[in-house]
């Protein structure tokens, strides 16, 4: 049964390889992880040879940080073409309708856990842990967070990474399995925002790792 699950994941990645490459994803996550560990000790191309700074960007869904943020968060979610594949003006109207209808109930649910989503705090903890784990690697390394539907939004993070001026960027969606509505949506948004901001450093995305050794144990 476990082998059948692994085989299904391999087929999934293979089936989506063209889409992943279209949005700039290195489909061999082992290569990306090895490159991140190698860092400037082995050299990662001409850019890295002259600039040893590296940026790691963690991608996550995001969540409202206050009751007032619930409705705009929901609007951003349902206005994503990866979620609702309608023309832009129709998608906008649908997102406005759904977010308006669901906001009250969603606020009540978030009220049970302090009035906001804990996702940003948890992702910051992951970023800090990763920063410490990679602190001994050669060259300066900084971990950033990009949320898809609430702050820090992708545009904000792209600007912060550009100011950091890395020689290499590693994009790490915190969704183990590939989906067009999660990993692909986040990486596509990054590609668009990076291009607009003139962020041209070589980038590598780590995708996908649902059967990575230790993943399930770490979350049990």
Phi, psi and omega in degrees: 000317179296321180293322178297322178296315179300317180298321180295324178292321178298316180295323180297312180297318180297319182294328183260010185299319179298317179295319179298315180293329180298324181262016171085029183261130170281111187285349178266090184296333178296321177298317180295316181295321179294321179295320178298320179289322181296313178055213185283353179295323182257340182092132181235047179100175186297322181296314182294331180293330180261350182214104185275359178290138178229141178246136173245126181247120177267128180254137176212175186292317188092168180193158182297139180259006177195165177301324181291340182274352185297310183295312178296329175298313179297322178299313179300321180298308185278351176270003177281128181298333178289339179269311179235110187272042179264166174305154190306315185290327177288317179299318179300314181295318179295317180297319179296319180294310183295315182295324178293321182285327186268347188301315184298312180296318180296320177300319179297320179294314178295331178299334179286344181239031175099006176085005180205168177279139177275003190295321181294317179298318179294320180291324176298321178297319177296319180297318179295319179296318179293321178301317179293320182298325184260009185297331182274356180290149180294143179086162180280132181227137179225139180258130180244164178236133175233116176265146185279321189239358174206174189291144358285119182288165182303319180301318180296317183289322176303316179298319180294319178293320178299319179294327177292332176057061181281158173274345182205144181234133176246123183257120187234093173295137179271024172255111184300318183266152179279138171208145177294337182269355180236274183303309183297319179297316181295316183290323177295318178296321177298315181301316181295312183292321179296319179296317180295325183275355181074027178274105190246006180299144178306134184234144179225133180253139177263114181205131009224156191217044182293339181248018179299134180304130177090350183295309182294318181299324182291341183251001182287000000 
